Amino acid sequence: MEYADFNQTAPAVAAALRSLSKAVDDSGLDKALTELIKVRASQINGCAFCVQFHLNAARGLGLDQRKLDLVAAWRDAGIFSTRELAALAWTEALTGLGTEGTDAAYAQVSEQFSDAETAHLSAAIANINAWNRIAVGLRFSPPAPAQPRSSA
């Protein structure tokens, strides 16, 4: 099944997931940050559709290409802000669903984000994990890569 087919077959489910994304966007949480964590969760989950979809979105927002190139190795890259590091650690803790590292990741994210931001960040991570499971399970084909932005 393809993404468009899923939207036609289960429109209420797709709408509910998009509604959750809108709630996160409306929270004021930085959109570039949420795209970064969506890319990372999608990498972990092996979701080619979502990796490409969110790389396209991140590029459209002008997210630093070096960060997109190095998000898989974020701990050692040396280019992510303290907030980004906390968000990526929290993403991995919630995506892996194990308890190892969750307390440390929660302490780190709590230092960098307010309670409301942490709640919305957690919702964004839960949402991308839901989309990953749908897209991987139904075998959505990756979308075409975004065209590079012109510097002219």
C-alpha positions in Angstrom: 0.0 0.0 0.0 1.2 3.5 -0.7 0.9 6.7 1.4 -1.9 8.0 -0.8 -3.8 4.7 -0.6 -3.5 4.7 3.2 -5.0 8.2 3.3 -7.9 7.0 1.2 -8.4 3.7 3.0 -8.0 5.0 6.6 -8.8 8.8 6.3 -9.8 9.2 10.0 -6.5 7.6 11.2 -4.4 9.7 8.9 -6.3 12.8 9.9 -5.8 12.0 13.6 -2.1 11.6 13.2 -1.9 14.9 11.2 -4.0 16.5 14.0 -1.4 15.4 16.5 1.4 16.9 14.3 -0.6 20.1 14.1 -1.0 20.3 17.9 2.8 19.9 18.3 3.4 22.6 15.6 0.9 24.9 17.3 2.7 24.4 20.7 5.5 26.7 19.5 8.2 24.0 19.6 10.8 24.7 17.0 9.7 23.0 13.7 13.3 22.4 12.6 13.9 20.6 15.9 10.8 18.4 15.5 11.9 17.5 11.9 15.3 16.6 13.2 13.9 14.2 15.8 11.5 12.7 13.2 14.5 11.9 10.9 16.3 10.3 13.8 13.4 8.2 15.0 12.7 7.1 11.4 16.3 6.1 11.0 16.1 3.9 14.1 12.8 2.4 12.9 14.2 1.7 9.4 11.4 3.7 7.8 12.7 4.8 4.3 9.5 6.7 3.5 9.6 8.8 6.7 13.3 9.4 6.6 13.0 10.8 3.1 9.7 12.7 3.9 11.2 14.4 6.9 14.6 15.1 5.2 12.6 16.9 2.5 10.7 18.8 5.2 13.8 19.7 7.1 15.6 20.9 3.9 12.5 23.0 3.1 12.9 24.7 6.5 16.6 25.4 5.7 18.0 23.0 8.4 21.8 22.9 8.3 22.7 20.1 5.9 25.6 19.0 8.1 23.1 18.2 10.9 21.0 16.2 8.5 24.1 14.4 7.3 25.3 13.6 10.9 22.1 13.0 12.8 22.7 9.3 12.9 26.0 10.0 14.7 24.7 12.9 16.8 26.5 12.1 20.0 29.9 12.4 18.4 29.2 15.0 15.7 30.0 18.1 17.8 27.6 20.3 15.9 24.3 20.0 17.8 23.1 22.5 20.4 22.5 21.4 24.0 18.7 21.4 23.3 19.1 19.3 20.2 21.3 16.8 22.0 18.7 16.5 24.8 15.9 16.1 22.2 17.8 13.5 20.3 18.6 11.5 23.5 14.9 11.7 24.4 13.9 10.6 20.9 16.2 7.5 21.2 14.9 6.7 24.7 11.2 6.8 23.6 11.8 5.2 20.3 13.8 2.2 21.7 11.1 1.7 24.4 13.7 0.2 26.7 14.2 1.6 30.2 18.0 1.8 29.9 19.0 5.4 29.6 15.4 6.8 30.0 16.0 8.4 33.4 19.2 10.1 32.2 17.5 11.2 29.0 14.5 12.5 31.0 16.9 14.5 33.3 18.6 15.9 30.2 15.5 16.9 28.4 14.0 18.4 31.6 17.0 20.7 31.9 16.6 22.0 28.4 12.8 22.1 27.9 9.8 23.3 29.9 7.2 20.7 31.0 4.9 21.8 28.2 7.8 21.6 25.6 8.7 18.1 27.0 5.1 17.0 26.7 4.9 18.2 23.1 8.3 16.8 22.2 7.2 13.4 23.6 4.0 13.6 21.5 6.0 14.4 18.4 8.2 11.3 19.1 5.2 9.1 19.7 3.5 10.3 16.5 6.5 9.7 14.3 6.9 6.2 15.8 3.2 5.5 14.9 3.8 6.8 11.3 7.0 4.7 11.1 5.2 1.5 12.1 2.4 2.2 9.6 4.7 3.1 6.7 7.1 0.2 7.3 4.3 -2.3 7.8 2.4 -1.2 4.7 5.6 -0.7 2.8 5.1 2.9 1.6 7.6 3.8 -1.1 9.9 6.7 -0.2 8.9 10.1 -1.8 11.2 11.7 -4.3 14.0 13.7 -2.7 13.5 17.4 -2.4 15.4 19.4 -5.0 18.4 21.3 -3.5 17.6 24.9 -2.6 19.1 27.4 -5.1 21.6 29.9 -3.7 20.7 32.4 -6.4 
